[in-house]
Amino acid sequence: MGKFALMAACFGLFAVSAVAGESVIIGVMGPVTGPWASEGEDMVNVVNIMAKEINAAGGINGRTIQIEVGDDAGDPRTAALAAQRLISSEVIAVVGTYGSSICEAAQGIYDDEGVLQIATGSTSIRLSEQGYPLFFRTCPRDDEQGIVMAGKVADMGHKRIAILHDNTSYAKGLADESRGNFEKLGLDIVFFDAVTPGDRDFTTTLVKMRTAEPDIVVFTAYYPEAAMILRQKKDMRWDIPMIGGDATNNSVLVEIAGVEAANGYYFISPPGPMDLTGPAAVKLLDEYRARHNAVPSSVWAMMAGDAFGVIVEALKHIEGEPTSESIAGYLHNELENYPGFTGTISFNEKGDRIGDVYRLYQVNDKGEFVLVQ
């Protein structure tokens, strides 16, 4: 039995036990298969651990939690189908998803059906500018990340900047935000271009970029492509610093690139799992390690745990039959400084998380992600 099939079978057994009494159905939408599968698997694993603990303690106000998984495969068309399937399962709320363009393909579907959604890794600015009253996210936005990115690069002393994105909602948005902030700081953008998601050979782009003579490469897309660029940059013997956004915060980057090529790579991100020191995070990570002999490969699974956590917190305070609208009302009007795994959580009127969570990391010569600032 394959890894996903085995996981799905386990979820099926869990769901049967959960519906023994009256249950609340919560969806988890993520890329359980496809190029970002490690992110989706970790998201589902974290929520499953939390839901099982809640059910073992008697549920919430007499109701157990039933988890339904929607695999969007990191693809917009698949995301739309996954959203429709979750709606058909009568979910009251959905945790996820990871990629911004994937989230964008589904958020209108959820809104049309009146289903609350809390995105976990979708940082594109426009997602919360659509005016959807049932949309929230536990991750920050790209405009905040762009400010931090520009500031960190300027602090390093670099003045000639090459920016590379992949035209997805997240990557292009972060590239544009970063460019604007670099220009405000008086830095020169000497190269600005896009790669194609899923490509494996970036040699032509790297050669073209090299002729622009940048001081640093700013990569705003995802970890699989970042890893290949790091490897091919090393093969070219081009020893130039490279920094990425939070979508490169995944330990699989080192597995693909190799430790030597990844050594010295910077990225901006919320704190990684091993840097979350709050009691709730430590307890969850201990349980995760005991079950899976590992920790989540990035922080986005912990953001999924925070999304599930605030839904549960709302359910605890809602009298009568809970609805997406009543959960949203609690999150907008009553939730304040919820103690999440990734820090305290509150939401503004657009459903965006309030507060600064970005930090600077660097990969060391052992392939470890080290918190710099």
C-alpha positions as CSV (number, residue, x, y, z in Angstrom):
1,M,0.0,0.0,0.0
2,G,1.4,3.4,-1.0
3,K,2.1,6.1,1.6
4,F,-0.9,8.2,0.7
5,A,-3.2,5.2,0.5
6,L,-2.1,4.1,4.0
7,M,-2.6,7.6,5.3
8,A,-6.0,7.8,3.8
9,A,-7.0,4.4,5.3
10,C,-5.9,5.6,8.7
11,F,-8.0,8.8,8.3
12,G,-10.9,6.6,7.2
13,L,-10.7,4.6,10.4
14,F,-10.4,7.8,12.5
15,A,-13.5,9.3,10.8
16,V,-15.6,6.3,11.5
17,S,-14.8,6.5,15.2
18,A,-15.4,10.3,15.2
19,V,-18.9,10.1,14.0
20,A,-20.1,7.6,16.7
21,G,-21.8,10.6,18.2
22,E,-22.8,14.0,16.8
23,S,-19.8,15.4,15.0
24,V,-18.4,18.6,13.5
25,I,-16.8,18.1,10.2
26,I,-13.7,20.1,9.5
27,G,-11.8,19.9,6.2
28,V,-8.0,19.9,5.6
29,M,-7.1,21.0,2.1
30,G,-3.5,20.7,1.1
31,P,-1.0,19.2,-1.5
32,V,-0.9,15.7,-0.2
33,T,0.4,14.6,-3.6
34,G,2.4,16.5,-6.2
35,P,5.6,18.6,-5.9
36,W,4.7,20.0,-2.5
37,A,3.5,16.7,-1.0
38,S,5.7,17.0,2.1
39,E,3.8,20.2,3.0
40,G,0.3,18.6,2.6
41,E,1.2,15.4,4.4
42,D,2.6,17.4,7.4
43,M,-0.5,19.6,7.5
44,V,-2.8,16.7,7.7
45,N,-0.6,14.9,10.2
46,V,-0.6,17.8,12.6
47,V,-4.4,18.4,12.4
48,N,-5.0,14.6,12.8
49,I,-3.0,14.6,16.0
50,M,-4.9,17.6,17.4
51,A,-8.3,16.2,16.5
52,K,-7.6,12.8,18.0
53,E,-6.6,14.4,21.3
54,I,-9.7,16.5,21.3
55,N,-11.9,13.4,20.6
56,A,-10.2,11.4,23.3
57,A,-11.0,14.1,25.8
58,G,-14.7,14.0,24.9
59,G,-14.9,16.4,22.0
60,I,-16.2,20.0,22.1
61,N,-19.4,20.6,23.9
62,G,-20.4,17.0,23.4
63,R,-19.4,16.9,19.7
64,T,-16.5,15.0,18.2
65,I,-14.4,16.2,15.4
66,Q,-14.4,14.5,12.0
67,I,-11.6,15.3,9.6
68,E,-12.1,15.2,5.9
69,V,-9.0,15.5,3.7
70,G,-9.0,17.3,0.3
71,D,-5.9,16.8,-1.8
72,D,-5.3,19.7,-4.1
73,A,-2.0,18.3,-5.4
74,G,-0.6,21.8,-5.7
75,D,-2.7,22.4,-8.8
76,P,-5.5,25.0,-9.3
77,R,-7.8,22.8,-11.2
78,T,-7.4,20.0,-8.7
79,A,-8.0,22.5,-5.9
80,A,-11.4,23.5,-7.3
81,L,-12.4,19.8,-7.4
82,A,-11.1,19.2,-3.9
83,A,-13.0,22.2,-2.6
84,Q,-16.2,20.9,-4.2
85,R,-15.7,17.5,-2.6
86,L,-15.1,19.0,0.8
87,I,-18.3,21.1,0.5
88,S,-20.2,17.9,-0.5
89,S,-18.8,16.3,2.8
90,E,-20.7,19.1,4.7
91,V,-17.6,20.6,6.2
92,I,-18.2,23.6,8.5
93,A,-14.7,25.0,8.0
94,V,-11.6,24.2,6.0
95,V,-8.0,24.4,7.1
96,G,-5.7,25.3,4.1
97,T,-4.3,25.5,1.7
98,Y,-0.5,26.0,1.1
99,G,0.0,27.7,-2.2
100,S,-1.5,31.1,-3.0
101,S,-2.6,30.4,-6.6
102,I,-4.1,27.1,-5.3
103,C,-5.9,28.9,-2.6
104,E,-7.2,31.5,-5.1
105,A,-8.7,28.7,-7.2
106,A,-10.8,27.5,-4.3
107,Q,-11.6,30.5,-2.1
108,G,-14.5,31.7,-4.3
109,I,-16.0,28.3,-4.3
110,Y,-16.0,28.2,-0.5
111,D,-17.4,31.7,-0.3
112,D,-20.2,30.9,-2.7
113,E,-21.2,27.9,-0.5
114,G,-20.8,29.9,2.8
115,V,-17.9,27.8,4.1
116,L,-15.2,29.3,6.3
117,Q,-11.6,28.9,5.1
118,I,-8.4,29.6,7.0
119,A,-5.4,29.5,4.7
120,T,-2.1,28.3,6.2
121,G,0.7,29.2,3.7
122,S,-1.1,31.4,1.1
123,T,0.6,34.8,1.6
124,S,-0.5,36.6,-1.6
125,I,-1.9,40.0,-0.8
126,R,-4.9,39.9,-3.1
127,L,-6.4,36.8,-1.3
128,S,-7.7,39.0,1.5
129,E,-8.5,41.9,-0.8
130,Q,-11.4,40.0,-2.4
131,G,-13.8,40.9,0.3
132,Y,-14.7,37.4,1.3
133,P,-16.1,37.5,4.8
134,L,-15.4,33.9,5.6
135,F,-11.7,34.0,4.5
136,F,-8.9,34.1,7.1
137,R,-5.2,33.1,7.2
138,T,-2.7,32.2,10.0
139,C,0.2,33.0,7.7
140,P,1.3,36.7,7.1
141,R,1.1,38.6,3.8
142,D,3.6,39.2,1.1
143,D,3.7,43.0,1.6
144,E,5.1,42.4,5.1
145,Q,7.5,39.8,3.8
146,G,8.7,42.1,1.0
147,I,9.5,44.8,3.5
148,V,11.5,42.4,5.7
149,M,13.2,40.9,2.6
150,A,14.5,44.3,1.3
151,G,15.6,45.3,4.8
152,K,17.7,42.2,5.3
153,V,19.3,42.3,1.9
154,A,20.2,46.0,2.5
155,D,21.6,45.2,5.9
156,M,23.9,42.6,4.2
157,G,25.4,45.5,2.1
158,H,24.2,44.3,-1.3
159,K,23.3,47.0,-3.9
160,R,22.8,45.2,-7.2
161,I,19.8,42.8,-7.0
162,A,18.7,40.0,-9.3
163,I,15.1,38.9,-8.7
164,L,13.7,35.6,-10.0
165,H,10.1,34.4,-9.6
166,D,7.8,31.9,-11.3
167,N,4.7,33.9,-12.2
168,T,2.5,32.2,-9.6
169,S,0.3,34.5,-7.4
170,Y,2.7,34.1,-4.5
171,A,6.0,34.4,-6.2
172,K,5.1,37.2,-8.6
173,G,3.4,39.1,-5.8
174,L,6.5,38.8,-3.5
175,A,8.8,39.7,-6.3
176,D,6.9,42.9,-7.0
177,E,6.6,43.8,-3.4
178,S,10.3,43.2,-2.8
179,R,11.3,45.2,-5.9
180,G,9.3,48.2,-4.7
181,N,10.9,48.1,-1.3
182,F,14.4,47.6,-2.8
183,E,13.9,50.7,-5.0
184,K,12.7,52.7,-1.9
185,L,16.0,51.8,-0.3
186,G,18.0,53.0,-3.3
187,L,19.1,49.6,-4.5
188,D,19.5,48.7,-8.2
189,I,17.4,45.9,-9.7
190,V,19.7,44.6,-12.4
191,F,17.7,41.5,-13.4
192,F,14.0,40.6,-13.1
193,D,12.7,37.5,-14.7
194,A,10.6,34.4,-14.3
195,V,11.2,30.6,-14.5
196,T,8.6,28.0,-15.1
197,P,7.3,25.9,-12.1
198,G,8.4,22.3,-12.5
199,D,11.4,23.0,-14.7
200,R,14.6,21.1,-13.9
201,D,17.2,23.0,-16.0
202,F,17.8,26.7,-15.2
203,T,21.2,27.0,-16.7
204,T,20.1,29.4,-19.5
205,T,18.5,31.8,-17.0
206,L,21.5,31.6,-14.7
207,V,23.9,32.4,-17.5
208,K,21.8,35.4,-18.5
209,M,21.5,36.5,-14.9
210,R,25.2,36.3,-14.4
211,T,25.9,38.7,-17.2
212,A,23.9,41.4,-15.2
213,E,26.5,41.1,-12.4
214,P,24.2,41.2,-9.4
215,D,25.5,41.1,-5.8
216,I,22.8,38.7,-4.7
217,V,20.0,36.5,-6.2
218,V,16.5,37.0,-4.6
219,F,14.3,34.0,-5.4
220,T,10.7,34.4,-4.5
221,A,9.2,31.0,-5.6
222,Y,9.1,27.5,-4.1
223,Y,11.7,25.1,-2.6
224,P,11.9,22.5,-5.4
225,E,13.1,25.1,-8.0
226,A,15.2,26.9,-5.5
227,A,17.0,23.7,-4.7
228,M,17.8,23.0,-8.4
229,I,19.0,26.6,-8.9
230,L,21.4,26.2,-5.9
231,R,22.7,23.0,-7.4
232,Q,23.2,24.3,-10.9
233,K,24.7,27.6,-9.6
234,K,27.3,25.5,-7.8
235,D,27.9,23.4,-10.9
236,M,28.6,26.7,-12.8
237,R,31.1,27.7,-10.0
238,W,29.1,30.9,-9.5
239,D,29.6,31.7,-5.8
240,I,26.9,34.4,-5.3
241,P,24.7,34.7,-2.3
242,M,21.1,33.7,-2.7
243,I,18.1,34.5,-0.5
244,G,14.5,33.1,-0.8
245,G,11.1,33.7,0.6
246,D,9.1,31.6,3.0
247,A,8.1,29.1,0.4
248,T,11.7,27.8,0.4
249,N,11.5,27.0,4.1
250,N,11.4,23.3,3.7
251,S,14.1,20.7,4.6
252,V,13.5,19.0,1.3
253,L,15.4,21.9,-0.3
254,V,18.6,20.5,1.2
255,E,17.8,17.0,0.1
256,I,17.4,18.1,-3.5
257,A,20.2,20.6,-3.7
258,G,22.7,18.7,-1.6
259,V,24.3,20.1,1.6
260,E,27.3,21.7,-0.2
261,A,25.1,23.6,-2.7
262,A,22.6,24.6,0.0
263,N,25.3,25.8,2.4
264,G,25.0,29.6,3.0
265,Y,21.5,29.9,1.5
266,Y,19.3,32.5,3.2
267,F,15.6,32.7,3.5
268,I,12.9,34.8,5.1
269,S,10.3,32.9,7.0
270,P,8.2,32.6,10.2
271,P,10.2,30.6,12.8
272,G,10.7,26.9,11.8
273,P,9.3,24.1,13.9
274,M,12.5,23.5,15.9
275,D,12.5,27.2,16.9
276,L,9.0,27.1,18.3
277,T,9.5,26.9,22.1
278,G,6.1,27.5,23.5
279,P,4.7,24.7,25.7
280,A,1.9,23.8,23.2
281,A,4.3,23.7,20.3
282,V,6.8,21.5,22.2
283,K,4.0,19.1,23.2
284,L,2.7,18.8,19.6
285,L,6.2,18.3,18.2
286,D,6.9,15.6,20.7
287,E,3.7,13.8,19.8
288,Y,4.5,14.2,16.1
289,R,8.0,12.8,16.5
290,A,6.6,9.9,18.5
291,R,4.1,9.1,15.7
292,H,6.2,9.8,12.6
293,N,9.8,9.6,13.8
294,A,10.4,13.2,12.4
295,V,9.2,16.7,12.8
296,P,7.3,18.7,10.2
297,S,9.5,19.7,7.3
298,S,8.5,23.4,7.6
299,V,6.5,25.8,9.6
300,W,3.4,25.7,7.4
301,A,2.2,22.5,9.0
302,M,2.3,24.4,12.3
303,M,0.3,27.2,10.7
304,A,-2.3,24.5,9.8
305,G,-2.3,23.5,13.4
306,D,-2.9,27.1,14.4
307,A,-5.8,27.4,11.9
308,F,-7.4,24.2,13.3
309,G,-6.7,25.6,16.8
310,V,-8.6,28.9,16.3
311,I,-11.6,27.0,14.8
312,V,-11.7,24.8,17.9
313,E,-11.4,27.8,20.1
314,A,-14.4,29.4,18.4
315,L,-16.4,26.2,18.6
316,K,-15.9,26.1,22.4
317,H,-17.6,29.5,22.7
318,I,-20.5,29.1,20.3
319,E,-23.8,28.3,21.8
320,G,-26.2,26.1,19.8
321,E,-25.5,24.7,16.4
322,P,-22.2,26.1,15.1
323,T,-22.0,27.6,11.6
324,S,-19.3,29.0,9.4
325,E,-20.8,32.5,10.0
326,S,-20.7,32.0,13.8
327,I,-17.1,30.9,13.7
328,A,-16.2,33.8,11.6
329,G,-18.0,36.2,13.9
330,Y,-16.0,34.9,16.9
331,L,-12.7,35.1,15.0
332,H,-13.4,38.7,13.9
333,N,-14.9,40.1,17.1
334,E,-13.8,38.0,20.1
335,L,-10.6,36.1,19.4
336,E,-7.6,38.1,20.7
337,N,-4.0,37.0,21.2
338,Y,-4.9,33.3,20.9
339,P,-1.7,31.4,22.0
340,G,-0.9,29.5,18.8
341,F,2.1,27.3,18.0
342,T,3.6,30.1,15.9
343,G,2.8,32.9,18.4
344,T,-0.2,34.9,19.4
345,I,-3.0,35.1,16.9
346,S,-5.6,37.8,16.2
347,F,-7.3,38.8,12.9
348,N,-8.1,42.1,11.4
349,E,-11.3,43.0,9.5
350,K,-9.9,41.3,6.3
351,G,-9.1,38.1,8.0
352,D,-5.4,38.7,8.0
353,R,-3.2,37.7,10.9
354,I,-2.0,40.6,13.0
355,G,1.6,40.9,14.0
356,D,5.2,40.4,12.7
357,V,6.4,36.8,12.5
358,Y,9.2,36.9,9.9
359,R,12.8,36.0,10.7
360,L,16.0,35.5,8.7
361,Y,17.5,32.0,8.4
362,Q,20.6,30.5,6.8
363,V,21.5,26.9,5.9
364,N,24.8,25.9,7.6
365,D,27.4,23.4,6.4
366,K,25.5,20.5,7.9
367,G,22.3,21.4,6.0
368,E,20.6,22.7,9.1
369,F,18.3,25.8,9.1
370,V,19.9,28.3,11.6
371,L,18.0,31.3,12.9
372,V,20.1,34.4,12.2
373,Q,17.8,37.2,13.3
